[in-house]
């Protein structure tokens, strides 16, 4: 908290302009970047949903594999941001280059692993998510092509987080916006067979995404190697095997990496629970989740922006600013959550009408979105509080632990019991799958406001 001229204390918002000048520009460009990426998914979602419900359901299953990969890649990326932003606060860029090189190699290993499993065992992988053979068959068409994007994405994602650690996020926005236009145009041509192109259906959507990922990687590599003036990395520095900071990097990111993997598996398990209920539940979940992710994108972007802001402040050793900064950020998170909830609830009917789905799937979609409108308030607070403030301050173990404790000891067992033992309606099961987003607000609020998470991770 800070004091105004009359001596009264401001409870929620600091008057230190450095917070706002750092946090909000980062939030703006990271939000645009993530919104662009989500728009690509929504375009795929809507276009495949208007093609056939079977194509939509097949792509949804495959997207759970992509989501697991994203969570692992995010664990690597957050590790880069947390450690890199503290060195950035010290104005020491040489360690950041070594950390980036390690992050890229870790991402590449994960991408190759996911490609190998998906390419050679697609039926077995998708069969874990549903017992509907028609959906699995459709999903295999998509997965056999989309798996090539896994290697590309893992590398470009590490590079994107690397630039964020030094407060350069605009290139990620440019990268994602280019993907929107490429993906939309190619989807229009290749899914439906427009403008003289063959009608490829779900395969067309996969090809469009693959080409978009290639362009993404090209853009960010050109920026890092030829345009960026902060790090001035060379190709040799990018690919070298420098193990100087390997212990620092993996001690920071190992728990995040483990958490990301477990969280991705948990989301796949959630899809499997709904997938074994009905095809309508899969379609409804696909629609509800992509709408939810789109309208809470500002809240999730707060985590990255807060992590960089807090990490830089710790690196500068301005510890007296941590408390007022974190108090202000928490207030911002809650406000964004309320706005997100209002938008989801108000626009749910309008959005669902865009989809050519069965009456059952449409009814479930509306109910799921009503639940998510409430859940969004919790997720917009608890996620950036843990993965933004706490992780950015140096404690990367706490958010990893709390996420997985709630997921594996509450969400998955209770939802599975609801679906398979008690045969409760899909809406009840869906409520149990999302309740942790509200429950985690309590421990995360306690953790943040005790200020025992401030750790200097940089070397002297």
Order of alpha helices (4+ residues) and beta strands (2+ residues): alpha-alpha-alpha-alpha-alpha-alpha-alpha-alpha-alpha-alpha-alpha-alpha-alpha-alpha-alpha-alpha-alpha-alpha
